[in-house]
């Protein structure tokens, strides 16, 4: 009878299931492949990637999160690794490549333990213990920094830009990013929403500038308006200067030509009243979120009021922050006290485009960095470098702590973790040692990117740290060791801390998967790749 028992199907026809070690090896292999895609971009000597999308658009970058997003990875485990990069970018602003490489290395070393029949839950427990210990050590060795330590902040910004295409102007761009961060910082908090980055091509990166105010990719609405207004008094209207359609459907019947003229005269009067309200407030610059009627443009030009229209709400809010203006919903409510102030508002040509500059704002809480580049690709990469630098500065001032770079931190953490592993008696000791070995992937990659022997350099760094040289790191330009703190290679504590926690969490999550079930009915994307 037993031979006649029919097999029971609980999954749809065509479903593929991978179990046990096969599933784990497949997931680990996918994660390691994703990590390998960005590994060569790490450090000052890191290489760039060229990504061509389906439309033929080309992106050239060595920014980890940009590479992973542009690659459109389909494998579910690969997507989990991409998620680390996105989280790292959103929360810390930098360190995406570090987090991804670390996750890949943790899984690679975990695989060795799996082959030795160490259970995934034991590896996971060991990784958690190691990460907690590493976080304690990291907090202990971190140095304090504040918004007043401009020299240290400059070093952080330069470290973030080193290895990017914009590196040729890193000192200049670092100075700009630090000044911008210091200006908008409130109680040590830098809101990057208040730093607008406007990108233009047609000039070298060194022509980039910091404007203590706002730059808008807009031109004045009427050619008779002045191109420059000094001692600007700025009115912000979050509607427009035009006659609105009625909310209900209405029909006007005109039986006499004089009625038509009266109707037109009334329209003109209503527009003139709106314009007079602007002029009476003392405003000589008007910024509208919506449209400006042709007749209103003429009247405003006659009065010499510089006017721009259809400005995005986010830009309106930045102008309010920079100039101290109050956004008004109705022109009739506009008063002198609602106006913002700026030293100058002007329309200027930048790379064949007319732009409006609101300059010389007193004590602005929003600023603009105008990024230039000889080509679109250079300007894009310069913008990404600035965003990384600003992200690092934000992360630094959020915690007020920094650490030395050049692989020094990772070697120090690995050293402490090996000592800690000796205090454990169970198999978790093996997992902690694997975690310690994984930390060294960062200095090893830095050495490999510079064409140095990674084994020699890791041995030299271990010896230096054993002698108490806390910040001994690799100088990729000379191939020798140096004190990364004295060499001004400094990174935010938050970037390192978040990279540690996010890479550990995703590694544990992937290790705990022992079944991969792929649905029988394929969607638009087809099978897993």
Order of alpha helices (4+ residues) and beta strands (2+ residues): beta-alpha-beta-beta-alpha-alpha-alpha-alpha-beta-alpha-alpha-beta-beta-beta-beta-alpha-beta-alpha-beta-alpha-beta-beta-beta-beta-alpha-beta-alpha-alpha-alpha-alpha-beta-beta-beta-alpha-beta
